[in-house]
Amino acid sequence: MGVLKRFEQRLEGLVNGTFAKVFKSEVQPVEIAGALQRECDNNATIWNRERTVVPNDFIVELSAPDYERLSPYSGQLGDELGGMVRDYAKQQRYTFMGSVKVHLEKAEELDTGLYRVRSRTLASSASQQQPQRSASAPGNAYGGQGGYPPGPGPVGAPPMPAGPPPGYAPGGGSGGGSMPRAETRRWIEINGNRHQISRATLVLGRSTEADVRVDDPGVSRRHCEIRAGDPASIQDLGSTNGIVVDGQHTTRATLRDGSRIVVGSTTIIYRQAEG
């Protein structure tokens, strides 16, 4: 079951219908959850092959009407959103520098239904510092505002160690002097947002159970699947509108760095790089 679907079920399971009013607001909690996932992806910083650090302190800015509806539940909602971020990080093999916190704030300039996510990385030993948050960038395909470019590195974090990455063995050892094969990093880009491919398969679709949710009415709930083989490939999952890869309608295709995938009216760029 997908992380967003489990998040929805936890909200629905809270006693006394606490969140019944929340789900009538213009901004839905699951939309905020999806935006937090994208904020992690967009600001992921690769330290080495074993560690990718993402922000752990988030502020969700809401319009005045949405904030008034959601603020009475900000404590519980913040806890649930923080738990969702931790679940997503575990799934994507991300790590944090400190505890995960999610706060709601009112932004008078935002219209009803729009939201904006800001994030920063706070180390546990430097929780009293006030590092600069990422700059805002308006507009994304999900109705909110977000999509901030990754910064130069986690604020307050120790510098990356110099020298070769862990596991590197120079020539002349028991391995016969051969250089270890570089690891291939794979990711996709959707509307300027980056989603890492850290597992053998990645399902794209409109459902909250998909690994990457594509909010497009022309996309099926489980539309297609990217397989991180050598070479990588894409497989249609019986979608209504099919897939187009590098200009060709197909049900299955091999992917190369820069391949353009069209699902519904959304274009996805497949990327890969060594090391």
C-alpha positions as CSV (number, residue, x, y, z in Angstrom):
1,M,0.0,0.0,0.0
2,G,1.3,3.5,-0.9
3,V,2.5,6.0,1.7
4,L,-0.2,8.5,0.8
5,K,-3.0,5.9,1.0
6,R,-1.9,4.8,4.5
7,F,-1.8,8.5,5.5
8,E,-5.4,8.9,4.3
9,Q,-6.5,5.9,6.2
10,R,-4.9,7.1,9.4
11,L,-6.7,10.4,9.2
12,E,-10.0,8.6,8.5
13,G,-9.4,6.3,11.5
14,L,-9.1,9.1,14.1
15,V,-11.8,9.0,16.7
16,N,-15.0,11.1,16.8
17,G,-14.7,12.3,13.2
18,T,-12.2,15.0,14.2
19,F,-11.1,15.6,10.6
20,A,-14.6,15.6,9.1
21,K,-14.5,19.4,8.8
22,V,-10.9,19.3,7.5
23,F,-11.8,17.4,4.4
24,K,-14.3,20.0,3.4
25,S,-11.6,22.6,3.0
26,E,-10.3,23.7,-0.3
27,V,-6.8,22.3,0.4
28,Q,-7.0,18.6,1.3
29,P,-4.5,17.1,3.7
30,V,-3.5,14.5,1.1
31,E,-2.5,17.4,-1.2
32,I,-0.2,18.8,1.5
33,A,1.2,15.3,2.0
34,G,2.0,15.0,-1.7
35,A,3.7,18.4,-1.6
36,L,5.9,17.4,1.3
37,Q,7.0,14.3,-0.6
38,R,7.9,16.5,-3.6
39,E,9.8,18.9,-1.3
40,C,11.9,16.0,-0.1
41,D,12.6,14.9,-3.6
42,N,13.4,18.4,-4.9
43,N,15.8,19.1,-2.0
44,A,17.5,15.7,-1.7
45,T,21.3,16.1,-1.3
46,I,23.4,13.0,-2.1
47,W,26.3,12.8,0.3
48,N,27.6,9.5,-0.9
49,R,26.3,6.2,-2.3
50,E,25.0,5.3,1.2
51,R,23.3,8.5,2.2
52,T,20.9,11.0,0.7
53,V,19.8,13.8,3.1
54,V,16.5,15.6,2.9
55,P,14.9,18.5,4.9
56,N,13.4,17.7,8.2
57,D,11.7,21.0,9.1
58,F,8.7,22.1,7.0
59,I,6.3,25.0,7.0
60,V,3.1,24.8,5.0
61,E,1.7,28.2,4.1
62,L,-2.0,28.3,3.6
63,S,-4.5,31.0,2.5
64,A,-6.5,32.6,5.3
65,P,-9.7,30.6,4.7
66,D,-7.8,27.3,4.5
67,Y,-5.7,28.1,7.5
68,E,-8.8,29.0,9.6
69,R,-10.3,25.6,8.7
70,L,-7.2,23.5,9.4
71,S,-5.5,25.4,12.3
72,P,-7.8,23.9,15.0
73,Y,-6.3,20.5,14.1
74,S,-2.7,21.7,13.4
75,G,-1.2,19.6,16.2
76,Q,-2.7,16.3,15.1
77,L,-2.3,17.1,11.4
78,G,1.3,18.1,11.9
79,D,2.0,14.8,13.7
80,E,0.4,12.8,10.9
81,L,2.1,14.7,8.2
82,G,5.5,14.2,10.0
83,G,4.8,10.5,10.2
84,M,4.0,10.4,6.5
85,V,7.3,12.2,5.7
86,R,9.2,9.6,7.8
87,D,7.4,6.7,6.0
88,Y,8.2,8.2,2.6
89,A,11.9,8.8,3.6
90,K,12.2,5.2,4.6
91,Q,10.7,4.0,1.4
92,Q,13.0,6.2,-0.7
93,R,16.0,5.5,1.6
94,Y,16.4,9.2,2.6
95,T,17.9,10.2,5.9
96,F,17.4,13.3,8.2
97,M,19.8,15.4,10.2
98,G,17.2,15.8,13.0
99,S,13.6,15.2,14.0
100,V,10.9,15.8,11.5
101,K,8.5,18.7,12.2
102,V,5.6,20.1,10.1
103,H,4.0,23.5,10.9
104,L,1.1,25.4,9.4
105,E,1.2,29.1,8.8
106,K,-1.2,31.7,7.3
107,A,-0.2,33.6,4.2
108,E,-2.6,36.4,3.4
109,E,-1.4,36.8,-0.2
110,L,-2.4,33.2,-1.2
111,D,-5.9,32.6,-2.6
112,T,-8.1,29.8,-1.3
113,G,-6.9,26.5,-2.5
114,L,-3.3,27.5,-3.0
115,Y,-0.5,26.6,-0.7
116,R,3.3,26.9,-0.4
117,V,5.8,24.6,1.2
118,R,9.1,25.9,2.7
119,S,11.7,23.5,4.1
120,R,15.1,23.5,5.8
121,T,17.5,21.0,7.2
122,L,18.1,21.3,11.0
123,A,20.7,19.2,12.7
124,S,19.7,18.0,16.2
125,S,22.7,19.7,17.8
126,A,21.9,23.0,16.1
127,S,18.1,23.2,16.6
128,Q,18.3,26.7,18.0
129,Q,19.9,28.1,14.8
130,Q,17.8,29.8,12.2
131,P,19.2,28.8,8.8
132,Q,17.9,30.4,5.6
133,R,14.9,28.5,4.1
134,S,14.8,27.7,0.4
135,A,13.5,30.4,-1.8
136,S,9.9,30.1,-3.1
137,A,8.9,29.4,-6.7
138,P,5.3,29.7,-7.6
139,G,3.1,27.2,-9.4
140,N,3.2,23.4,-9.9
141,A,1.0,20.8,-11.5
142,Y,-0.8,19.9,-8.3
143,G,-2.6,23.2,-7.7
144,G,-0.3,24.4,-4.9
145,Q,2.9,26.3,-4.9
146,G,6.3,24.7,-4.5
147,G,9.1,23.1,-6.5
148,Y,12.1,24.7,-4.8
149,P,15.5,24.0,-6.3
150,P,17.9,22.1,-4.0
151,G,20.4,24.2,-2.1
152,P,24.1,23.7,-1.9
153,G,23.8,21.3,0.9
154,P,22.2,20.7,4.3
155,V,22.5,23.7,6.6
156,G,24.4,23.0,9.8
157,A,25.6,19.6,8.5
158,P,29.3,18.6,8.5
159,P,31.1,18.8,5.2
160,M,31.2,15.8,2.9
161,P,34.3,13.8,3.6
162,A,37.1,14.2,1.1
163,G,38.5,11.2,-0.8
164,P,36.8,8.1,-2.3
165,P,33.3,7.0,-1.3
166,P,32.8,4.1,1.2
167,G,33.4,0.7,-0.3
168,Y,36.0,1.9,-2.8
169,A,39.1,-0.3,-3.0
170,P,42.1,0.9,-5.0
171,G,43.8,-1.4,-7.4
172,G,46.4,-4.0,-6.3
173,G,44.2,-5.7,-3.6
174,S,42.5,-9.1,-3.5
175,G,40.2,-7.9,-6.3
176,G,42.9,-8.2,-8.8
177,G,43.4,-4.5,-9.2
178,S,40.1,-3.9,-11.1
179,M,38.2,-0.7,-10.5
180,P,34.7,-1.3,-8.9
181,R,31.8,-0.6,-11.3
182,A,30.2,2.8,-10.8
183,E,26.6,2.7,-9.5
184,T,24.0,4.0,-11.9
185,R,21.7,6.7,-10.5
186,R,18.3,7.0,-12.1
187,W,15.5,9.6,-11.7
188,I,12.6,11.1,-13.6
189,E,11.6,14.8,-14.0
190,I,8.0,15.8,-14.1
191,N,7.1,19.5,-14.5
192,G,10.5,20.5,-13.0
193,N,10.2,18.1,-10.0
194,R,12.7,15.3,-9.6
195,H,11.8,11.8,-8.4
196,Q,14.5,9.3,-7.7
197,I,14.2,5.7,-8.8
198,S,15.6,3.9,-5.8
199,R,13.8,0.6,-6.2
200,A,13.6,-2.1,-8.9
201,T,10.2,-0.8,-10.1
202,L,8.5,2.6,-10.0
203,V,4.7,2.8,-10.7
204,L,3.3,6.1,-12.1
205,G,-0.4,6.9,-12.0
206,R,-3.2,9.1,-10.7
207,S,-3.9,7.0,-7.7
208,T,-2.5,7.8,-4.2
209,E,-1.2,4.3,-4.2
210,A,1.2,4.9,-7.1
211,D,4.8,5.4,-6.2
212,V,4.8,8.7,-8.1
213,R,1.4,10.4,-8.4
214,V,0.7,12.2,-11.7
215,D,-2.3,14.6,-11.3
216,D,-3.6,14.5,-14.9
217,P,-7.1,13.5,-15.9
218,G,-5.7,11.6,-18.9
219,V,-3.6,9.4,-16.6
220,S,-4.9,6.1,-15.3
221,R,-4.8,5.2,-11.6
222,R,-1.9,2.8,-12.3
223,H,-0.7,3.9,-15.7
224,C,2.8,2.6,-16.3
225,E,5.8,1.1,-14.5
226,I,9.5,2.0,-14.9
227,R,11.9,-0.9,-14.4
228,A,15.4,-0.1,-13.3
229,G,17.2,-2.8,-15.2
230,D,20.2,-2.7,-17.4
231,P,19.0,-1.2,-19.6
232,A,16.0,0.5,-17.9
233,S,12.6,0.0,-19.5
234,I,9.0,1.2,-19.2
235,Q,5.9,-1.0,-19.3
236,D,2.3,0.2,-19.9
237,L,0.0,-1.3,-17.1
238,G,-3.2,-1.5,-19.2
239,S,-3.8,2.3,-19.1
240,T,-6.7,3.9,-21.0
241,N,-4.6,6.3,-23.1
242,G,-1.4,4.4,-23.4
243,I,2.2,5.7,-23.4
244,V,4.3,7.5,-25.9
245,V,8.1,7.1,-25.6
246,D,10.4,9.3,-27.8
247,G,7.5,10.0,-30.1
248,Q,6.3,6.4,-30.6
249,H,3.1,4.9,-29.2
250,T,4.1,1.7,-27.4
251,T,3.3,-0.7,-24.6
252,R,6.9,-1.4,-23.7
253,A,10.2,0.4,-24.5
254,T,13.8,0.6,-23.5
255,L,14.8,3.9,-21.8
256,R,18.0,5.9,-22.3
257,D,19.2,9.0,-20.6
258,G,16.9,11.9,-21.9
259,S,14.0,9.6,-23.0
260,R,10.7,11.6,-23.2
261,I,7.7,9.7,-21.9
262,V,4.2,11.2,-22.5
263,V,1.3,10.0,-20.3
264,G,-2.0,11.9,-20.8
265,S,-0.9,15.5,-21.3
266,T,2.1,15.1,-19.0
267,T,5.7,14.8,-20.2
268,I,8.2,12.8,-18.1
269,I,11.9,12.9,-18.7
270,Y,13.9,9.8,-17.8
271,R,17.5,10.5,-16.6
272,Q,20.4,8.4,-15.5
273,A,24.1,9.0,-14.6
274,E,27.0,6.9,-13.4
275,G,28.4,7.3,-9.9
